[in-house]
Amino acid sequence: MTHHLPLALSFLLAGALLASPGIPQGMNRFAASAYRQMAGGQDNLILSPFSIATALSMLLDGARGQTAAGIAAALEQVNPGSAYHAAIASLATELTKQANVGSNRLAVANGLWVQKGFPLQPDFEQTLRTIYHAPLTPVDFHMPEQARQEINAWTAQQTNDKIQELFPRGSIEATLRLVLTSAIYFYGKWLVPFDRQNTRPEPFQVGGGRTVEAKFMHRSADFLYAETPDAQILEMKYAGTQLAFDILLPKATGGLPALEQSLKAETLDAWLGTLRIRKVETAIPKFRATSAFSLRDMLSRMGMADAFLKTADFSGIDGRRDLCVGDVFHDAFVEVSEEGTEAAAATGITVRPMLARRPEEPVVFRADHPFTFLIRDTASGVILFEGRLLDPK
């Protein structure tokens, strides 16, 4: 399958439902930048910039100095002030209020997982608990596999079992101090569903002159539609909500890479602003796509490299400058059918001590040749006996 359908969904969940000026525009700039960063390769792509931005915003509350500036830059938010976090939470509330109509469902959930006994700054804990609705859940990272399974089970529950392995095996280490998670789940029925009787197998061009067989849904009806010199744009509404599914289809078979790299939030806004009702004969493939990846390299390129380094300042979390981000994981799912769309995504951020090192390989100590020995008082350092062994016989 091509990439343009997941692209449209990623922008859908970063819509302009937020009243605070500048924040939705920043979120869409982040969505466009993140998509361009991830668009290389030959695989399907699905991601939720809303989930990623929410997780990073929780992290931002504990960052200070250059580290905070880098995260804000990656999020495309200029000088986010004290009202920023409340505005992000307001966006989530408004989205879910508008989308949960009839059989449609949109759910957003956040989590804070902290090593038992690790003290957090009260302001940080309060922000996550009261604004992001992420109450502190104590876990024991010294039992990393058990902690991983607990966090993954929470993620699966919040995403209707669509995201079951947000943290892959080995990604949760005994040295971690806390993990931040953000999950989103969406199910929407088309305003006018496709008739299953009109779904039939047809060739889909995958590039290089090759084709694969896909099941295409067909419907001739009034849709919101627009064109650019290089692309066609189709918008399909979900029943009873303000949410919609936009498809950006290059006119040239091999035109997707150029379209992807040209995408910017301002460009997309201009294109979508030209949508008009037209009679359109549609042929759209049914599809399911999944993606799972680490965002560490992408976010470093987008301006927040400091968060992963020894120079990181997360003193807003624990009052000290001894924490850094280990990794940022993202897992997403989408399925498009005759009835509608189901999509889910989750983002997880691991935070660890700066000086933590991966467990070293065990050292082999085989005393099978002459050696020196001491018997000493470790409190005073006084050596009581010393000697050497040349022959144990």
N, C-alpha and C positions, 0 to 999 in steps of 0.2 A: 504494500500500500504506500501511497505517497504521504508527504508530511503535512499538506495544507489543512487537512481536517483537524488534526490535533492542535495546530496553530490557532485555528479559530476558537477552539475551546479554551485555550490558555488565556486569550484576551477576554473571553466571556466572563470569567470569574474575577477579572480585575476591572469590572465596569464602573461607570461614574455614578454610583449611588451615594457617594459621600458628600456631605454638604461643605466640609472644610476645604477651602480653595487650595489648589496645588497638590493635594495628596493623591487624588485619583490620577491626575496627570503624571505624577511621579511613579505611581504603581504601574501605569501602562508603559512608561519609558523603561522601567525595570523589566517588564514583561518582554518588550521588544529586544532589549539588550540581551537578556537571558536566552531568548530564542535564537538570536543570531550566534551566540556563543556555542549553543548546543546543536546547531543545525548541520554540522559536518557529518560525514559518514553516509552509509547506505541503509541505515535501519529506520524503522518507524520511530516517531518521537511523540511523547506525551508528557507534559509537565504542568503543574499548577503554580504559576507565579504568585497567586494569592497565598497558598500554603507556605511557600518559601519565604515570601515577604513577612508573613506573620511570625514565623519562627525567628527570622533575623531581627524583627522588631522587638521580640522578647529579649533576645540577646543584647540588642542595642541599649536596653534599659540598664544593663549592668556594665556597659562599657564607658570608658572615660577617655578624654584627651584625643590623641591621634587615632586610637582604635575606634572610638565612637565616630569620629569624622569619616574614617574609611568605610564603616558599615553604612552610615548615612549616604555616602557617595555611591556605594554599590546599589543601595535602594533607590537612588535618584531622588532622595528627599533633601531639600536644601534647608539646613539648620532646623531640623525637627525639634520643636520646643516641648514644654511640659504637656501641651494639649495633644501632642501627636499620638500617644498611645491610646488615649480615650477616643480619638478620631478613628483609629484602626479598629478598635472594638465596636464603635458605632457602625462602621461599614459592615462588619460581620453580622451585627444584629439586624441591620436594614436588609441585607441580602437574604438572610434566612426568613425574615418576616414576609418579604415580597415573593419568595420562591415556594414557600410551603403552602400551596393551594391545591385542593383536590388530592390527587394521588402523587403530585410532584413533591419532591423532598430535597432539601438542602440542609446539611448539618456540618457545623464547624466545631472542632474541639481542640483544646490545647492541654499540654501536660508538662509538669515539672517534676523530675525524678532526681532525688538528692541522696548522696551517700549518708547513711545513718550517722548522726552525730556531727555532720559537717555544718558549721554555723553560716547562715546567710545574713546579709544586711537586711534589716527589717523593711526598709523602703522597697528593696528589690522584691522580696517575698510578697509584700502587700500589693505591689503593682501587678505581679503575675496572678495573684489570687483574686483580686477584686476587679481588675480591668480585663485581663486576658482569660479569666475563669480557669486558671491552671493552678489548682491547689497543690501544695507540696506533698509529694508521695515519697516517703523514705524507702530506699532500697539498699541492698548490700552488694556493691560492685565487686567486693572481694569474692563473691560467687557470681562471676560475670555471665555464665551461661544461664543461670536462673534469672538474673536481672534482665538479660536480653529477651528471654521468653516472656517475662512479665510485661515488658514494654511493648513487644510485638503483639502480644495478646490484646492489650489495650488498643493498639492501632487497628488491628483486625476488627475489633468490636465497633470502633468509631467509623469504619469504612465499609460496613456491611460485608466483611470478610474478603474484600477485594484486595487489600494491602496486608499481606500476612508476614512478610519478611522485610520490613523497613530496615532493620539492622541485620546485615548478614552475619553468618557465623564468624567469630573472631573480631567483630567490630566493637564489641563492648569489652573493655579491659578493666582489670582490677584497680588500676590507678585512677579511674575516672572519679570526678567529684559530683558532676551533675549532667543531666541530659534534658534538653528541651525538645518537645514534640508538638507538631501542629498537623491535624488531619482534617480532610474535607471530603464530603460525599455528596453526590448529586444524582438525582434521577428525575428526568423530565419527560413528559409525554408531548409529542407533537400536537400543535393546535389542530392540524388535520393529518392523521396518520396515513402512512402508505398502505395500499392494498396488497396483502401478501400474494394474491393471485397474479399481480403484475411483476413480481420479483422473479428474475430468471438469470441464468448464468450467461455471462458475456466476457469478452477479453478485456483485460486491464493492462495498459502499457507500463512496464516497469523500468524502461530505459534500455539503451543498447540494442534496440530493435526487438527485445524480448517481450512477451506477453504472458500473463497468468490468467486463469479463469477466476472470476469473482461473481458473487450474486448481486445483481444490480436491482435497486428499487426504482420504480418509475411512477411519476405522477405529473399530470399537466394541470396547473392551477396558477392562481395569482400569488406571486412571491415578491418580496423586496429584492430588487436587482440593480446592479450597477456594472459599468465597464470602465476599465482604464485602457490605455494603448496596449498593455501587455497582459491584462488579466480580466476575468469575469468574477463577479462577486455575487453570491446568493445568500440570502438570510432566511432562515426558517424559525418560526416562532414556537415557543412552548406554551401549552394551554394554560391560561389563567395567570401568567406571570409576565414580568418584564424581561425575562431572560430569552436569549435567542442563540442560534447556532449559525455562524457565518463561515462560508466556504470561499477561499481565495484560490481560484483555479487559473494557472498560467495558460495563456492561449497557445503557446508553443509546448509541444510534448516535453522538451527538455528545458523548459524555462523556469523550473522551480528554484534552482540555486540562485539565479539572478534576482528572483522575486524575494527570496528569503533575506538576502544580504541588503536589499534596498529598504526593507521594512523598518520604519520608525514609528513611534506612537503618533507623531504629528501627521505623517503620511497616511497612516491607517485611519485616523480621525477624518481626514479630508476625503478619503475614498468612501468611508461608510456614510459620510454626510451627503453623498450623491445618490443613495439608495432610493429607488422609486418603485411603486407597484407596477409589475409587468406580468403578462401571461408568459409562463416559462414551462417548457417541457423538460423535466428533470430526469436524470439517470444517475443515481448515486449508489456507490457500492456499500453494502453492509460490511462492517469491519469491527475488529477488536484489536486494540494495540496496548502494549505495556512497555514501560521504560523503568529502569532502575539504575542509578548512578551516584557517584560521589560528586559533590559540587565544589569541593575544595579548590581545585585548579581554576574553575570558572569564576568563582567569587574572588579569588586572588587577582585574576586579571581585571575584574571589574572594580577594584580599588580597595578591597579589605584584606590584603595580604597580611597586614600587621596583626590581625586577630589570630593568625595561626603561628605567630613567631614569639620568641622570648621577650620581644619588646611590647607585647600585648598588655593593655591596661583594662582589666575587668575588676577593678577595685570596688565598683558598685555592686558586685555580687557578694564578695566576702570581706571587703575592707582592706585587702592586700593586693599587691601586683604579682601574684604567683600563679595565675591561671591563664590558659590559652585554649583556643578551640582545637580539638583534635581533628574532627572531620564533620562534614555536613552531608547527610544522606537524603536522597529523594527517590520516591517510588510512586508511580502513577499508572492508572488504568482508564481506558475508555472503550465503550461499546456503543455502536450506532446500529439501530434496527428499524423495522417498520413502525414500531410503537413510539420510539423516542431514543433517548440517550441516557446511559448510565456511566458515571465517571467517579473516580476516587483518586486521592493522592495524599501523601504524607511526607513530612520533612522532619528529620531528626538531627539535632546538633549535640555532639559530645564535647564536654569541657573537662580538661584535665590539668593537673599541675604542670608547670613549665619544666621542672626538673625530672619529671617522670620519664623513665626509660622502659623500653620493652624488656621483658624478662630475658636475661642472658642465658646462653646455653650452659648447661652444667659443666663445671671444671672437673677434669679427671686428675686426682691426686693419688699416684701410685708410688709409695715409698719402697721401691725395690732396689735401692742403691744407697750408699753411705750418706748419712745426714747428721746435722747438728740438732741438739734439742735443749730446751730450757725448762726449768720449773720456776715460776715467779709469782710474786704477789701482784695481782693486777691493780689493786687499789693504790699501792705506793710505788709500784714499778720495780721493786727490789727483786733481783734475781736470786733465788735460793739455791738452785742447782743449774748447772749447764754441762753439756757434754756432746759427744758425737757417737754415732753408731756406725762401725765399719763392718761388723759381722754379727748378725743376730744370733749366731750359734755360740 
